Amino acid sequence: MNVGPGDFAENILIDALDLSSLIVGSKIKLATNAILEITQIGKEDHPSIVSRTFGISLLPSGGLFCKVIKGGKIRKGDSVEII
């Protein structure tokens, strides 16, 4: 399967930051004041979907689902930090 950035309708793509150590409840600061809290990591496939795709998951396993704790304007290239 050949997929690229945005193919799963991501809202925000973060590059050059190791997000593998994050857990549910971790917070990420974007730009100067926007803060997101992780609510879920990855998304489980429904068994019937996996069986229809020859046992291959079509959902990303490492995507982060977040809620906005503090809003703000963000732009491509803004800073990102784990807080």
C-alpha contacts under 8 A as a table, 3 or more apart, distances in Angstrom:
res1	aa1	res2	aa2	distance
3	V	7	D	6.17
4	G	7	D	5.65
5	P	8	F	7.72
5	P	10	E	7.90
5	P	13	L	7.51
6	G	9	A	5.13
6	G	10	E	5.33
6	G	11	N	7.95
6	G	13	L	7.88
7	D	10	E	7.41
10	E	13	L	6.75
14	I	17	L	6.93
14	I	80	V	7.83
17	L	80	V	7.88
18	D	21	S	7.21
19	L	22	L	5.59
22	L	26	S	5.98
23	I	26	S	5.61
23	I	38	I	7.17
23	I	41	I	7.53
24	V	37	E	7.75
24	V	38	I	5.06
24	V	39	T	5.23
24	V	40	Q	5.87
24	V	41	I	7.04
25	G	37	E	5.78
25	G	38	I	5.22
25	G	39	T	6.25
26	S	37	E	5.74
26	S	38	I	5.54
26	S	82	I	7.67
26	S	83	I	7.45
27	K	35	I	6.68
27	K	36	L	5.53
27	K	37	E	4.45
27	K	38	I	6.29
27	K	82	I	6.08
27	K	83	I	5.49
28	I	35	I	5.64
28	I	36	L	5.23
28	I	37	E	6.50
28	I	38	I	8.00
28	I	80	V	6.96
28	I	81	E	5.73
28	I	82	I	4.59
28	I	83	I	5.72
29	K	32	T	7.48
29	K	33	N	6.65
29	K	34	A	5.65
29	K	35	I	4.51
29	K	36	L	6.50
29	K	80	V	5.67
29	K	81	E	5.25
29	K	82	I	6.26
29	K	83	I	6.58
30	L	33	N	6.49
30	L	34	A	5.08
30	L	35	I	6.20
30	L	36	L	7.91
30	L	74	I	6.71
30	L	78	D	6.84
30	L	79	S	5.93
30	L	80	V	4.67
30	L	81	E	6.75
31	A	34	A	6.39
31	A	73	K	7.56
31	A	74	I	5.80
31	A	75	R	7.72
31	A	78	D	5.01
31	A	79	S	4.94
31	A	80	V	6.29
32	T	79	S	7.67
33	N	70	K	7.13
33	N	71	G	7.27
33	N	72	G	6.03
34	A	68	V	7.76
34	A	69	I	7.64
34	A	70	K	5.18
34	A	71	G	4.80
34	A	72	G	4.69
34	A	73	K	7.14
34	A	74	I	7.53
35	I	68	V	6.19
35	I	69	I	5.37
35	I	70	K	4.93
35	I	71	G	6.63
36	L	66	C	5.84
36	L	67	K	5.61
36	L	68	V	4.64
36	L	69	I	5.42
36	L	70	K	7.02
37	E	66	C	5.20
37	E	67	K	5.38
37	E	68	V	6.47
37	E	69	I	6.45
38	I	41	I	7.45
38	I	64	L	6.51
38	I	65	F	5.81
38	I	66	C	4.29
38	I	67	K	6.61
39	T	64	L	7.66
39	T	65	F	5.58
39	T	66	C	5.12
39	T	67	K	6.71
40	Q	43	K	7.72
40	Q	64	L	6.01
40	Q	65	F	4.96
40	Q	66	C	6.93
41	I	61	S	7.43
41	I	62	G	6.12
41	I	63	G	5.83
41	I	64	L	4.74
41	I	65	F	6.19
42	G	59	L	7.92
42	G	60	P	6.17
42	G	61	S	4.28
42	G	62	G	4.73
42	G	63	G	4.73
42	G	64	L	6.07
42	G	65	F	7.57
43	K	59	L	6.54
43	K	60	P	6.83
43	K	61	S	6.10
43	K	63	G	7.49
44	E	59	L	7.43
44	E	61	S	7.69
45	D	49	I	6.62
45	D	50	V	6.45
45	D	57	S	6.52
45	D	58	L	7.72
45	D	59	L	6.70
46	H	49	I	5.41
46	H	50	V	6.59
47	P	50	V	5.22
47	P	51	S	6.28
48	S	51	S	5.16
48	S	52	R	6.28
49	I	52	R	5.17
49	I	53	T	6.42
50	V	53	T	5.18
50	V	54	F	6.55
50	V	55	G	4.84
50	V	56	I	5.81
50	V	57	S	5.71
50	V	58	L	7.71
51	S	54	F	5.42
51	S	55	G	5.10
51	S	56	I	7.81
52	R	55	G	7.20
53	T	56	I	5.59
53	T	57	S	7.29
53	T	58	L	7.79
57	S	60	P	7.76
60	P	63	G	5.88
68	V	71	G	6.24
74	I	78	D	6.54
75	R	78	D	5.66
